[in-house]
Amino acid sequence: MDIQATKLQLIEMLLRTEKQEVLNRLLSVFKDNQADWWDELSIEEQHVVQRGIEQMENNQLVDHKDVMKKFA
């Protein structure tokens, strides 16, 4: 069975079920298999984000209007 057929079969089963426990288990499976976006970033990207957070925490911010003036 190809992946599209499997998805359709699961959708049909999902629509037919009235068992809350089955739905809860499915939700749990999907949540457990979700990738954290942070882990998908490269080390360099993680450093850039972390630097931005540190700048924000230290009130080293530039107003949006000032940035727009600079690039206008």
Backbone hydrogen bonds, N-H to C=O, Kabsch-Sander energy under -0.5 kcal/mol:
donor,donor_aa,acceptor,acceptor_aa,energy
6,T,2,D,-2.1
7,K,3,I,-2.5
8,L,4,Q,-2.3
9,Q,5,A,-2.3
10,L,6,T,-2.5
11,I,7,K,-2.6
12,E,8,L,-2.5
13,M,9,Q,-2.3
14,L,10,L,-2.8
15,L,11,I,-2.5
16,R,12,E,-1.5
17,T,13,M,-1.7
20,Q,18,E,-0.8
23,L,19,K,-1.7
24,N,20,Q,-2.7
25,R,21,E,-2.3
26,L,22,V,-2.3
27,L,23,L,-2.5
28,S,24,N,-2.2
29,V,25,R,-2.3
30,F,26,L,-2.4
31,K,27,L,-2.7
32,D,28,S,-2.5
33,N,29,V,-1.2
34,Q,31,K,-1.0
39,D,36,D,-0.9
40,E,36,D,-0.9
40,E,37,W,-0.6
41,L,37,W,-0.5
41,L,38,W,-1.2
46,Q,42,S,-2.3
47,H,43,I,-2.2
48,V,44,E,-2.0
49,V,45,E,-2.3
50,Q,46,Q,-2.6
51,R,47,H,-2.6
52,G,48,V,-2.1
53,I,49,V,-2.2
54,E,50,Q,-2.4
55,Q,51,R,-2.5
56,M,52,G,-2.2
57,E,53,I,-2.6
58,N,54,E,-1.6
59,N,56,M,-1.7
60,Q,55,Q,-3.2
61,L,59,N,-0.9
67,V,63,D,-1.9
68,M,64,H,-2.4
69,K,65,K,-2.1
70,K,66,D,-1.9
71,F,67,V,-1.5
72,A,68,M,-0.6
72,A,69,K,-0.7
